[in-house]
Protein backbone atom coordinates (compact mmCIF):
# COMPACT_ATOMS: atom_id res chain seq x y z
CA UNK A 1 0.00 0.00 0.00
CA UNK A 2 1.28 3.44 -0.89
CA UNK A 3 1.31 6.12 1.79
CA UNK A 4 -0.87 9.15 1.18
CA UNK A 5 0.74 12.57 0.91
CA UNK A 6 -0.69 13.44 4.34
CA UNK A 7 0.75 10.29 5.92
CA UNK A 8 4.15 10.95 4.38
CA UNK A 9 4.06 14.53 5.69
CA UNK A 10 3.14 13.36 9.19
CA UNK A 11 5.94 10.79 9.15
CA UNK A 12 8.46 13.35 7.89
CA UNK A 13 7.42 15.76 10.65
CA UNK A 14 7.74 13.03 13.28
CA UNK A 15 11.24 12.17 12.00
CA UNK A 16 12.21 15.85 12.10
CA UNK A 17 10.99 16.19 15.69
CA UNK A 18 12.75 12.97 16.68
CA UNK A 19 16.08 14.25 15.29
CA UNK A 20 15.62 17.52 17.16
CA UNK A 21 14.87 15.63 20.38
CA UNK A 22 17.95 13.43 19.92
CA UNK A 23 20.06 16.57 19.49
CA UNK A 24 18.55 17.99 22.68
CA UNK A 25 19.30 14.78 24.60
CA UNK A 26 22.94 15.02 23.52
CA UNK A 27 23.24 18.72 24.28
CA UNK A 28 21.63 18.27 27.70
CA UNK A 29 24.68 16.23 28.67
CA UNK A 30 26.95 19.23 28.14
CA UNK A 31 25.13 21.46 30.62
CA UNK A 32 24.98 24.17 27.96
CA UNK A 33 21.19 24.50 27.78
CA UNK A 34 19.41 27.75 28.43
CA UNK A 35 15.76 28.48 29.13
CA UNK A 36 14.94 29.22 25.49
CA UNK A 37 16.38 25.88 24.38
CA UNK A 38 14.39 24.11 27.07
CA UNK A 39 11.23 25.84 25.81
CA UNK A 40 12.07 24.72 22.27
CA UNK A 41 12.52 21.19 23.58
CA UNK A 42 9.12 21.30 25.29
CA UNK A 43 7.41 22.44 22.10
CA UNK A 44 9.20 19.83 20.02
CA UNK A 45 8.38 17.10 22.52
CA UNK A 46 4.70 18.07 22.51
CA UNK A 47 4.53 18.02 18.73
CA UNK A 48 6.33 14.70 18.60
CA UNK A 49 3.99 13.16 21.16
CA UNK A 50 0.92 14.28 19.23
CA UNK A 51 2.27 12.82 15.99
CA UNK A 52 3.19 9.52 17.65
CA UNK A 53 -0.26 9.29 19.24
CA UNK A 54 -1.74 9.00 15.75
CA UNK A 55 -0.31 5.48 15.57
CA UNK A 56 -1.87 4.47 18.87
CA UNK A 57 -5.50 5.38 18.23
CA UNK A 58 -7.96 4.89 15.40
CA UNK A 59 -6.71 8.04 13.69
CA UNK A 60 -7.14 6.94 10.11
CA UNK A 61 -3.46 6.19 9.50
CA UNK A 62 -2.93 3.20 7.27
CA UNK A 63 -1.38 0.12 8.89
CA UNK A 64 1.88 0.83 7.03
CA UNK A 65 2.01 4.43 8.27
CA UNK A 66 1.23 3.26 11.83
CA UNK A 67 4.12 0.79 11.73
CA UNK A 68 6.49 3.50 10.52
CA UNK A 69 5.28 5.94 13.18
CA UNK A 70 5.81 3.32 15.89
CA UNK A 71 9.34 2.75 14.54
CA UNK A 72 10.06 6.48 14.83
CA UNK A 73 8.85 6.31 18.43
CA UNK A 74 11.17 3.35 19.07
CA UNK A 75 14.08 5.30 17.53
CA UNK A 76 13.38 8.11 19.99
CA UNK A 77 13.31 5.69 22.92
CA UNK A 78 16.69 4.30 21.85
CA UNK A 79 18.15 7.81 21.51
CA UNK A 80 16.89 8.74 24.96
CA UNK A 81 18.41 5.60 26.48
CA UNK A 82 21.84 6.74 25.27
CA UNK A 83 21.62 9.80 27.49
CA UNK A 84 19.28 8.84 30.31
CA UNK A 85 19.79 5.53 32.10
CA UNK A 86 16.80 3.28 32.58
CA UNK A 87 15.58 2.68 36.12
CA UNK A 88 17.28 -0.23 37.81
CA UNK A 89 14.30 -2.38 38.79
CA UNK A 90 16.27 -4.19 41.51
CA UNK A 91 17.57 -1.14 43.34
CA UNK A 92 14.67 1.17 42.49
CA UNK A 93 17.11 3.86 41.34
CA UNK A 94 15.04 6.64 39.83
CA UNK A 95 17.90 9.06 39.10
CA UNK A 96 16.97 8.94 35.43
CA UNK A 97 13.95 11.09 36.28
CA UNK A 98 16.14 13.98 37.44
CA UNK A 99 17.62 16.44 34.95
CA UNK A 100 21.21 15.63 34.11
CA UNK A 101 22.17 19.27 34.57
CA UNK A 102 20.27 22.34 35.65
CA UNK A 103 18.75 24.50 32.93
CA UNK A 104 20.43 27.88 32.69
CA UNK A 105 18.20 30.96 32.21
CA UNK A 106 18.34 32.49 28.73
CA UNK A 107 19.01 35.97 30.14
CA UNK A 108 20.62 35.58 33.55
CA UNK A 109 20.23 38.59 35.79
CA UNK A 110 23.09 39.86 37.88
CA UNK A 111 22.69 40.88 41.49
CA UNK A 112 24.28 44.11 42.64
KEGU-226084 format. One record per residue (C-alpha): residue number from 1; residue in one letter; chain; z negated, x negated, y. Coordinates in nm, 3 decimals. Layout:
+-----+---------+--------+---------+---------+---------+
: num : residuo : cadena :       Z :       X :       Y :
+-----+---------+--------+---------+---------+---------+
: NUM :       A :      A :       Z :       X :       Y :
...
+-----+---------+--------+---------+---------+---------+
END
This chain:
+-----+---------+--------+---------+---------+---------+
: num : residuo : cadena :       Z :       X :       Y :
+-----+---------+--------+---------+---------+---------+
:   1 :       X :      A :   0.000 :   0.000 :   0.000 :
:   2 :       X :      A :   0.089 :  -0.128 :   0.344 :
:   3 :       X :      A :  -0.179 :  -0.131 :   0.612 :
:   4 :       X :      A :  -0.118 :   0.087 :   0.915 :
:   5 :       X :      A :  -0.091 :  -0.074 :   1.257 :
:   6 :       X :      A :  -0.434 :   0.069 :   1.344 :
:   7 :       X :      A :  -0.592 :  -0.075 :   1.029 :
:   8 :       X :      A :  -0.438 :  -0.415 :   1.095 :
:   9 :       X :      A :  -0.569 :  -0.406 :   1.453 :
:  10 :       X :      A :  -0.919 :  -0.314 :   1.336 :
:  11 :       X :      A :  -0.915 :  -0.594 :   1.079 :
:  12 :       X :      A :  -0.789 :  -0.846 :   1.335 :
:  13 :       X :      A :  -1.065 :  -0.742 :   1.576 :
:  14 :       X :      A :  -1.328 :  -0.774 :   1.303 :
:  15 :       X :      A :  -1.200 :  -1.124 :   1.217 :
:  16 :       X :      A :  -1.210 :  -1.221 :   1.585 :
:  17 :       X :      A :  -1.569 :  -1.099 :   1.619 :
:  18 :       X :      A :  -1.668 :  -1.275 :   1.297 :
:  19 :       X :      A :  -1.529 :  -1.608 :   1.425 :
:  20 :       X :      A :  -1.716 :  -1.562 :   1.752 :
:  21 :       X :      A :  -2.038 :  -1.487 :   1.563 :
:  22 :       X :      A :  -1.992 :  -1.795 :   1.343 :
:  23 :       X :      A :  -1.949 :  -2.006 :   1.657 :
:  24 :       X :      A :  -2.268 :  -1.855 :   1.799 :
:  25 :       X :      A :  -2.460 :  -1.930 :   1.478 :
:  26 :       X :      A :  -2.352 :  -2.294 :   1.502 :
:  27 :       X :      A :  -2.428 :  -2.324 :   1.872 :
:  28 :       X :      A :  -2.770 :  -2.163 :   1.827 :
:  29 :       X :      A :  -2.867 :  -2.468 :   1.623 :
:  30 :       X :      A :  -2.814 :  -2.695 :   1.923 :
:  31 :       X :      A :  -3.062 :  -2.513 :   2.146 :
:  32 :       X :      A :  -2.796 :  -2.498 :   2.417 :
:  33 :       X :      A :  -2.778 :  -2.119 :   2.450 :
:  34 :       X :      A :  -2.843 :  -1.941 :   2.775 :
:  35 :       X :      A :  -2.913 :  -1.576 :   2.848 :
:  36 :       X :      A :  -2.549 :  -1.494 :   2.922 :
:  37 :       X :      A :  -2.438 :  -1.638 :   2.588 :
:  38 :       X :      A :  -2.707 :  -1.439 :   2.411 :
:  39 :       X :      A :  -2.581 :  -1.123 :   2.584 :
:  40 :       X :      A :  -2.227 :  -1.207 :   2.472 :
:  41 :       X :      A :  -2.358 :  -1.252 :   2.119 :
:  42 :       X :      A :  -2.529 :  -0.912 :   2.130 :
:  43 :       X :      A :  -2.210 :  -0.741 :   2.244 :
:  44 :       X :      A :  -2.002 :  -0.920 :   1.983 :
:  45 :       X :      A :  -2.252 :  -0.838 :   1.710 :
:  46 :       X :      A :  -2.251 :  -0.470 :   1.807 :
:  47 :       X :      A :  -1.873 :  -0.453 :   1.802 :
:  48 :       X :      A :  -1.860 :  -0.633 :   1.470 :
:  49 :       X :      A :  -2.116 :  -0.399 :   1.316 :
:  50 :       X :      A :  -1.923 :  -0.092 :   1.428 :
:  51 :       X :      A :  -1.599 :  -0.227 :   1.282 :
:  52 :       X :      A :  -1.765 :  -0.319 :   0.952 :
:  53 :       X :      A :  -1.924 :   0.026 :   0.929 :
:  54 :       X :      A :  -1.575 :   0.174 :   0.900 :
:  55 :       X :      A :  -1.557 :   0.031 :   0.548 :
:  56 :       X :      A :  -1.887 :   0.187 :   0.447 :
:  57 :       X :      A :  -1.823 :   0.550 :   0.538 :
:  58 :       X :      A :  -1.540 :   0.796 :   0.489 :
:  59 :       X :      A :  -1.369 :   0.671 :   0.804 :
:  60 :       X :      A :  -1.011 :   0.714 :   0.694 :
:  61 :       X :      A :  -0.950 :   0.346 :   0.619 :
:  62 :       X :      A :  -0.727 :   0.293 :   0.320 :
:  63 :       X :      A :  -0.889 :   0.138 :   0.012 :
:  64 :       X :      A :  -0.703 :  -0.188 :   0.083 :
:  65 :       X :      A :  -0.827 :  -0.201 :   0.443 :
:  66 :       X :      A :  -1.183 :  -0.123 :   0.326 :
:  67 :       X :      A :  -1.173 :  -0.412 :   0.079 :
:  68 :       X :      A :  -1.052 :  -0.649 :   0.350 :
:  69 :       X :      A :  -1.318 :  -0.528 :   0.594 :
:  70 :       X :      A :  -1.589 :  -0.581 :   0.332 :
:  71 :       X :      A :  -1.454 :  -0.934 :   0.275 :
:  72 :       X :      A :  -1.483 :  -1.006 :   0.648 :
:  73 :       X :      A :  -1.843 :  -0.885 :   0.631 :
:  74 :       X :      A :  -1.907 :  -1.117 :   0.335 :
:  75 :       X :      A :  -1.753 :  -1.408 :   0.530 :
:  76 :       X :      A :  -1.999 :  -1.338 :   0.811 :
:  77 :       X :      A :  -2.292 :  -1.331 :   0.569 :
:  78 :       X :      A :  -2.185 :  -1.669 :   0.430 :
:  79 :       X :      A :  -2.151 :  -1.815 :   0.781 :
:  80 :       X :      A :  -2.496 :  -1.689 :   0.874 :
:  81 :       X :      A :  -2.648 :  -1.841 :   0.560 :
:  82 :       X :      A :  -2.527 :  -2.184 :   0.674 :
:  83 :       X :      A :  -2.749 :  -2.162 :   0.980 :
:  84 :       X :      A :  -3.031 :  -1.928 :   0.884 :
:  85 :       X :      A :  -3.210 :  -1.979 :   0.553 :
:  86 :       X :      A :  -3.258 :  -1.680 :   0.328 :
:  87 :       X :      A :  -3.612 :  -1.558 :   0.268 :
:  88 :       X :      A :  -3.781 :  -1.728 :  -0.023 :
:  89 :       X :      A :  -3.879 :  -1.430 :  -0.238 :
:  90 :       X :      A :  -4.151 :  -1.627 :  -0.419 :
:  91 :       X :      A :  -4.334 :  -1.757 :  -0.114 :
:  92 :       X :      A :  -4.249 :  -1.467 :   0.117 :
:  93 :       X :      A :  -4.134 :  -1.711 :   0.386 :
:  94 :       X :      A :  -3.983 :  -1.504 :   0.664 :
:  95 :       X :      A :  -3.910 :  -1.790 :   0.906 :
:  96 :       X :      A :  -3.543 :  -1.697 :   0.894 :
:  97 :       X :      A :  -3.628 :  -1.395 :   1.109 :
:  98 :       X :      A :  -3.744 :  -1.614 :   1.398 :
:  99 :       X :      A :  -3.495 :  -1.762 :   1.644 :
: 100 :       X :      A :  -3.411 :  -2.121 :   1.563 :
: 101 :       X :      A :  -3.457 :  -2.217 :   1.927 :
: 102 :       X :      A :  -3.565 :  -2.027 :   2.234 :
: 103 :       X :      A :  -3.293 :  -1.875 :   2.450 :
: 104 :       X :      A :  -3.269 :  -2.043 :   2.788 :
: 105 :       X :      A :  -3.221 :  -1.820 :   3.096 :
: 106 :       X :      A :  -2.873 :  -1.834 :   3.249 :
: 107 :       X :      A :  -3.014 :  -1.901 :   3.597 :
: 108 :       X :      A :  -3.355 :  -2.062 :   3.558 :
: 109 :       X :      A :  -3.579 :  -2.023 :   3.859 :
: 110 :       X :      A :  -3.788 :  -2.309 :   3.986 :
: 111 :       X :      A :  -4.149 :  -2.269 :   4.088 :
: 112 :       X :      A :  -4.264 :  -2.428 :   4.411 :
+-----+---------+--------+---------+---------+---------+
END
